[in-house]
Amino acid sequence: MSNLLSLASSPILPLLAIPLLYWAYARPQRHLKQTNLMLYVHDYLSGHDTSAVTVAGKNGPTSSILHFGTIVAVDDPVTEGPDLKSKEIGRAQGLYINSQLDGKGLHLAFSVIFTDGEFKGSTLEIQGADIYSMEEREFSIVSGTGYFRFVKGYGIMTTEFLDIANLRAILKLNIEVKHY
């Protein structure tokens, strides 16, 4: 027992630990795959193809997503390109909450559910802030299923099209994830 205590207090122990720590933390994660995706989310709060609905807010369901406290449930089409006629590969399902007092920022929490293509049956779970007045917004990929099991990553969101008067937008999601 006294030999272990003297070894633990020895200045040589940290020197022996450094190579082990380097090996454990600095070596490349070779078993992880990296996937880059570019997706387009069509978020329409009006029109014949409405895919998002206000469910609560200051004035109840008649609140506007542009006002603090408004909650919107979404089931938006996800396509390969910015045109709605592009191949639909999934749905973005979840909610947005206007969480900024001046009304200029949302909190996103939704799933991209792949319904077609290479990742059919898989999901990505997205969460983060969307200060929609900014040209680029970064968000987190916090989880996933299927092909994206144990995923971690991030994405950059840009607005491809915005019609504030009719509350219609097309969002470009450029996603980079690492997974098994």
N, C-alpha and C positions, 0 to 999 in steps of 0.2 A: 504494500500500500504506500509506504514512504517513497519507494522508487517511482511510482506513478505520479505522486505529488511533485517530486523533484523534477521529473521530466516535463510536467505541465508548466512549471515555473521557469523552465530553461529557455533561454533566448533562441535556441535552435528549433523549437517546435513551430514557431511561425514560418521559419524558412522551409521546413518540411511540408507545411500546409499549402504554401503558395502554388507549387506545381499541381497539386490535387484540385485546388479551387480553380485554377486556370483551365484545367482539363474539363471540369464540370460545367463551367459557365461560358468560356470563350470559344469552345469548339463549335463548328457549324452544326446546325440542326439538319442533318442530311435526310432524316426520315420525313421531313415536312415538305409538302408540295406547295407551290405558289400558283394562285389562279388570279388572273386579271379579267375583269368583266366591264363592259360598258352597256348600261341598261337605260331605257327611257320610261319614265313613269308619267302617265297621262292623268292629271288630277283635275277633275271637272266638278265644280259645285253647282253648275247650272247646265241647262240644255237637255236634249233628248237622251244623251249618253252620260248623264250624271253618275259619278262614281264616288262622290264624297258628300256626306250629309252632316250638317250641324246638329248635334244632339243635346248640347247644353251650353249655357252661357248666361250673361247678365240678363238678357231678355228671353231666356229659355232657348228653344230650338230655332227661334228667329234671329238669334245673335249672328254676328258676322265673324268670320275667321280673322278679320282684321282688328278685332277688339279683344283686349285682355280678358282671360278667363273662358274663352270659347273653346269647346271641345268638338272635334270633327271626327266621325268614324269614316274610314276609307276602305274601298275595295277597288283600287285603281288598276287598269291594265298596265302591264309591263311589256314593252316591245323591244325588238332588236335595233330599231331606228327611231328617229323622232316623228315620223309620219304615223298617224294612227292606223294606216293601212299596212304598216310594217308587220312582220310576223310577231304575233303575241306569244311570248314564252312564259308568262306567269302573271301573277297578281300581287299587288302590294296591299296587304290587309293589316289594319291596325287603327291607330289614332294619332291626331295632331292636337296639341293643346297650345293655345296662344298664352305663353307664360312670361311675356315681357310687358311691364306696366304701360309702356308707350304703344303697345300693339304691334311692334315691328319684329317680333321673334316668336318662333314656335319651338316646342319640344316634340320630337318625333319618337314614336315607338311603334314599329310595324315589322311585319314579316314579308319578305319576298318569297313567294311560294312558286316554284318553278313547275309549270304544267305541261311544258313541251321542250324539246331539244335535249341537249347533252346532259343537263342537270335535272331532268324531269323527276319529280318526287322529292327533291331536296328543298331545303329552305335556308335563308339567311335572316338573322334577326338584327334589325337596325335600330339604333337608339342614338339620340343626340340633339343638339341645338340646330335650328335652322333660322338664322338671322337673314331673312329672305331679301333684305336690301343689299346684302353683300353679293358680289359677283360669284365668289366661290365660298362654299361652306363645307367644313369637314365634319364627318360623323363616324360613329363607331360601329363595327360589326361585332356584336357581343356573343353570338352563338350561331349554331347552325345544325342541320340534320342531313342525313343521307350522305351525299358526296362531300358535304361541308361539315361533317362531324368534327367536333373539337376545333372549330375555326377560330381564328382571331385576325383582326384586320381593321381597315378603315376605308372610307370612301370620300370622294370630293363630289359635291353636288353643285351643279350650275343650272340656271334657268334658261332653257332653250326658247321658250315662248311664254308670255305672260299677258293675260287680258284681265286686268284688275276689275274693270267694270262688270264683267260677266263671271269673275272668279274662276278662270280657267288657266291652267298652266301645264307645261310639259317640262319635266325635270330630267336632266341627264345625270346619271349616277356612274361615276368612274370608280370602280371598286378594286382593291387589292387585298387578298386574303391569303393566309397560310393555314394549312390544315394537313391532316394525315391522309 
